Amino acid sequence: MAYDTPSATADAGSISPFRIEIPDFNLERMQALLRLTPIAGASFENSPPDGKRDLSVPREWLAQAKQTWETTFGWRAHEAHLNTFAHFKAAIPLSRSTTRLSIHFAALFSRSPLATPLVLLYGWPGSFVEFLPLLARLCEKYPGPATLPYHVIVLSLPGFVFSDAFPADRHRGNEDVARGAHHGGALRRLRRLVAELLPSAEARGGGGGGWTRVR
């Protein structure tokens, strides 16, 4: 993809290209678990006569989903689609520690000097995949980095998808996340990464947990 050249302000030593390649063993294990996992018998909670979903995941839906994953879902096709986008890993150091978190992100980098920086963040329990249709639309509308009016990065938050989780040395709640207090300020380093990749970036977003501004 032609949109894969980061800003010159980025620390090239801590950022590297990344390709999604799930080992065959993991896929085979997933298929074995699907085959060996039975669907629970019908009950009022999972098969209510009114069809409501407030007491349980509907048994019929779960059985259909299991069958789809066993017989028709092909991960490699989805993996190939994901790899049509540019992916990277960035090493984020933790304060007063030799530990570094490997943070994944997908990106579209413009070559226009007037490009507007955008940072897209998802909520729980989401993933970067939610934003890929938007990246695809941008690529369709602006067929080349010279015409793309935005720099866009989509971060995988710590502990999600291909990003490392924080050390399991203590509980970390919403206030820790909001204040960037994780392990001596790792999220501040995440913000620094955004600043390196997208100078003067400002992100605003909202979801079920409220509104956020990162600058």
Sequence and secondary structure as in RCSB ss.txt:
>XXXX:A:sequence
MAYDTPSATADAGSISPFRIEIPDFNLERMQALLRLTPIAGASFENSPPDGKRDLSVPREWLAQAKQTWETTFGW
RAHEAHLNTFAHFKAAIPLSRSTTRLSIHFAALFSRSPLATPLVLLYGWPGSFVEFLPLLARLCEKYPGPATLPY
HVIVLSLPGFVFSDAFPADRHRGNEDVARGAHHGGALRRLRRLVAELLPSAEARGGGGGGWTRVR
>XXXX:A:secstr
 TT    TTS TTTEEEE     HHHHHHHHHHHHH       TTTS TT   SSS  HHHHHHHHHHHHHT  H
HHHHHHHTTSEEEEEEEE TTSS EEEEEEEEE    TT EEEEE   TT  GGGGHHHHHHHHHHS STTT  E
EEEEE  TTSTTS    TTS   HHHHHHT GGGTHHHHHHHHHHHHSTT  EEEEETTEEEEE 
